[in-house]
Amino acid sequence: MSEKFEIRREVVVPGTPEQIWAAISAETAGWMFPSPLEIPADGSRPDSPIIATWEPPRELAIHMQGPDGWFNNLEYVVEARDESTAVVRYVHAGVFAEDWDNQYDGASKHTDFYLHSLGQYVRYFAGRPTAYVSAEGPESSSAPQAMGTLRSALGITSGAGVGDSAPVEVPGIGTVDAIVDYINDWFIGLRTEDALLRFYGRNAFGGTVDAAHHLFALATGIGLGIVEEVHAGVERGGQHL
């Protein structure tokens, strides 16, 4: 049976309203995943029926509807707090058709990780060209211990915390310096000079351990090497579960 849900967050993001607006409208591949919206080069309102509110750089609302009362709404309100930070108020409302508790828990935890990644993108990589790559883990990574196995494959110790060094070994490239920018039982976030590397423990919500990365220097070859290595890490983790 379908049931409505609503997730609300208010976060402080290091950046100007203009930078944040660009990130949430045209540059979503830099911190979340590519948007299906085609944003005109001049930044004007897209010609799309799902845009409910387009008021740059303050308010963006996307409303999608479907049969039998289904809907999925995303809303952002951005307000400058001082010269270098802004407050983002975010609301995600919609309908889950089944397994409401598990889906809500997963969506809520993903929201926190995505909004954190938004802040990392705006602070370190705003406006840079992005290559977004992703891969689903093997079926064996749906096991409860899969995130622990992935940590081992990436060389991240159980006691690692935000700010700790987490070098990534990339075949043909060598060691790429990274730091842990987000870590808990469900997600791992690593930041390098030219990338945000993201790992999603969706095994906790009925899925697999997946990888999705935001690369800002793909042409150097390092980006491609990181993609190959971290995807191999997911595969290695699955093979040893």
PyMOL commands that set and color helices and strands:
alter all, ss='L'
color gray80, all
select helices_A, chain A and resi 17-25+28-30+67-69+100-124+139-142+146-154+202-205+218-220+222-239
alter helices_A, ss='H'
color red, helices_A
select strands_A, chain A and resi 3-14+51-55+59-65+71-80+85-96+131-135+168-170+174-176+178-183+187-192+195-201+209-215
alter strands_A, ss='S'
color yellow, strands_A
deselect
rebuild
show_as cartoon
